[in-house]
Amino acid sequence: MKKRIAITIKYVAITFLLGLIVASIVFYRNYYKTEYVKTPIHKSNLDISYGSDNAPIKIFLFMDYSCVHCRNFMVNIFPKLKNEYIDKELVQFNVKIITFANSFQLQNAYKTLLCLNQHGNFEELNMLLLQELEVVFSTEFNELVEDYIDRNSFFADCLLTGESEDYLNRNLGLFFSNQFSSTPTFVVNDKIYKGFMEFEEMQKIIDKELVKD
């Protein structure tokens, strides 16, 4: 009787252990499985783009300047990425700006940045937004935008005709149609990576893609 009970307990324990192993494998595969974009993502003329069109690796970053992790990536990680891969024509990095906020000041600042990227020097404003986003709510910033409009007709057309607003709306459409959930979200050769990444994490992903090519 005791022997039969011992065998039963052993059988139950083995079955339970096998169940845990199977559940762990299923969880691992689901959690770490590669996700691909559902709606194709292409470079747009209003993207903030770095690197050669001939680069074998295409990265898209969906970011919002009000996202702390997005700003952290662009300030602290992006320079390393640029030095190691973009400047060597291995990676093209395209920033697609989005905003979820129903704020005229934020949307106006983003449109200003996009139009300056096309028709002026956007880098100074880019760094300002990365480091002191609250400046967009100031009277001085509004006056600066008005000055840009007065001095640059191409910039004015971009800002006032709806081109930049349409671009932001298209980016939001891509964001939701691909079922992205937060920023930053990276797309590397059509593969989706959600959340902030250290340089070493990004490096592993890029090197793996380069080996394929």
GIURWO-V9523 format. One record per residue. N is the residue number from 1. RES is the residue in three letters. PHI is phi in whole degrees, 0 to 359 (* if undefined). OMEGA is omega as a letter, one per 40 degrees, with the letter a starting at -180 (none if undefined). BURIAL is # if it has 24 or more other ideal C-beta (glycine too) atoms within 12 Angstrom, else .. Layout:
BEGIN
N_RES_PHI_OMEGA_BURIAL + N_RES_PHI_OMEGA_BURIAL
END
This chain:
BEGIN
1_MET_*_i_. + 2_LYS_297_i_. + 3_LYS_296_a_. + 4_ARG_294_i_. + 5_ILE_296_a_. + 6_ALA_298_i_. + 7_ILE_295_i_. + 8_THR_296_i_. + 9_ILE_298_i_. + 10_LYS_297_i_. + 11_TYR_296_i_. + 12_VAL_298_a_. + 13_ALA_296_i_. + 14_ILE_295_i_. + 15_THR_298_i_. + 16_PHE_297_i_. + 17_LEU_296_i_. + 18_LEU_297_i_. + 19_GLY_298_i_. + 20_LEU_297_a_. + 21_ILE_296_i_. + 22_VAL_297_i_. + 23_ALA_298_i_. + 24_SER_295_i_. + 25_ILE_295_i_. + 26_VAL_297_i_. + 27_PHE_297_a_. + 28_TYR_298_a_. + 29_ARG_294_a_. + 30_ASN_288_a_. + 31_TYR_287_a_. + 32_TYR_256_a_. + 33_LYS_294_a_. + 34_THR_284_i_. + 35_GLU_258_i_. + 36_TYR_246_i_. + 37_VAL_296_i_# + 38_LYS_269_i_. + 39_THR_249_a_. + 40_PRO_304_i_. + 41_ILE_243_a_# + 42_HIS_235_i_. + 43_LYS_291_i_. + 44_SER_247_a_# + 45_ASN_292_i_. + 46_LEU_261_i_# + 47_ASP_300_i_# + 48_ILE_275_a_# + 49_SER_246_i_# + 50_TYR_233_i_# + 51_GLY_103_a_# + 52_SER_282_i_. + 53_ASP_295_a_. + 54_ASN_270_a_. + 55_ALA_298_a_# + 56_PRO_289_a_. + 57_ILE_250_i_# + 58_LYS_248_i_# + 59_ILE_244_i_# + 60_PHE_244_i_# + 61_LEU_245_i_# + 62_PHE_269_a_# + 63_MET_220_i_# + 64_ASP_233_a_# + 65_TYR_296_i_# + 66_SER_279_i_# + 67_CYS_273_a_# + 68_VAL_300_a_. + 69_HIS_291_i_# + 70_CYS_296_a_# + 71_ARG_296_i_# + 72_ASN_300_i_. + 73_PHE_297_a_# + 74_MET_293_a_# + 75_VAL_279_a_. + 76_ASN_253_a_. + 77_ILE_256_a_# + 78_PHE_305_i_# + 79_PRO_304_i_. + 80_LYS_291_i_# + 81_LEU_298_i_# + 82_LYS_297_a_. + 83_ASN_292_a_. + 84_GLU_274_a_# + 85_TYR_231_a_# + 86_ILE_291_a_# + 87_ASP_294_i_. + 88_LYS_265_i_. + 89_GLU_61_i_. + 90_LEU_264_a_# + 91_VAL_226_i_# + 92_GLN_252_a_# + 93_PHE_244_a_# + 94_ASN_242_i_# + 95_VAL_264_i_# + 96_LYS_251_a_# + 97_ILE_281_i_# + 98_ILE_225_i_# + 99_THR_213_i_# + 100_PHE_261_a_# + 101_ALA_281_i_. + 102_ASN_269_a_. + 103_SER_235_i_. + 104_PHE_300_a_. + 105_GLN_297_i_# + 106_LEU_294_a_# + 107_GLN_297_i_# + 108_ASN_295_i_# + 109_ALA_295_a_# + 110_TYR_293_i_# + 111_LYS_295_i_# + 112_THR_299_i_# + 113_LEU_299_a_# + 114_LEU_298_a_# + 115_CYS_287_i_# + 116_LEU_292_i_# + 117_ASN_298_i_# + 118_GLN_273_a_# + 119_HIS_226_i_# + 120_GLY_168_i_# + 121_ASN_249_a_. + 122_PHE_268_a_# + 123_GLU_298_a_. + 124_GLU_296_i_. + 125_LEU_292_i_# + 126_ASN_304_a_# + 127_MET_294_i_. + 128_LEU_296_i_# + 129_LEU_292_i_# + 130_LEU_290_a_# + 131_GLN_255_a_. + 132_GLU_218_a_. + 133_LEU_299_a_# + 134_GLU_297_a_. + 135_VAL_297_a_# + 136_VAL_293_a_# + 137_PHE_267_a_. + 138_SER_266_i_. + 139_THR_296_a_. + 140_GLU_298_i_. + 141_PHE_293_i_# + 142_ASN_299_i_. + 143_GLU_293_i_. + 144_LEU_296_i_# + 145_VAL_297_i_# + 146_GLU_299_i_. + 147_ASP_294_i_. + 148_TYR_301_a_# + 149_ILE_299_a_# + 150_ASP_292_a_. + 151_ARG_266_a_. + 152_ASN_223_a_. + 153_SER_293_i_. + 154_PHE_293_i_. + 155_PHE_299_a_# + 156_ALA_300_i_# + 157_ASP_298_a_. + 158_CYS_298_a_# + 159_LEU_284_a_# + 160_LEU_265_a_. + 161_THR_270_i_. + 162_GLY_97_a_. + 163_GLU_300_a_# + 164_SER_289_i_# + 165_GLU_294_i_# + 166_ASP_299_i_. + 167_TYR_298_i_# + 168_LEU_299_i_# + 169_ASN_294_i_. + 170_ARG_296_i_# + 171_ASN_298_i_# + 172_LEU_297_i_# + 173_GLY_299_i_. + 174_LEU_296_a_# + 175_PHE_300_a_# + 176_PHE_282_a_. + 177_SER_292_i_. + 178_ASN_268_i_# + 179_GLN_59_i_. + 180_PHE_289_a_# + 181_SER_238_a_. + 182_SER_200_i_. + 183_THR_246_e_# + 184_PRO_283_i_# + 185_THR_235_a_# + 186_PHE_252_i_# + 187_VAL_237_a_# + 188_VAL_245_a_# + 189_ASN_48_i_# + 190_ASP_78_i_. + 191_LYS_263_a_# + 192_ILE_262_i_# + 193_TYR_227_a_# + 194_LYS_259_i_# + 195_GLY_96_a_. + 196_PHE_298_i_# + 197_MET_231_i_# + 198_GLU_289_a_. + 199_PHE_301_a_. + 200_GLU_297_i_. + 201_GLU_294_i_. + 202_MET_296_i_# + 203_GLN_300_i_. + 204_LYS_298_a_. + 205_ILE_295_a_# + 206_ILE_294_a_# + 207_ASP_298_i_. + 208_LYS_295_i_. + 209_GLU_292_a_# + 210_LEU_294_i_. + 211_VAL_296_i_. + 212_LYS_298_a_. + 213_ASP_284_none_.
END
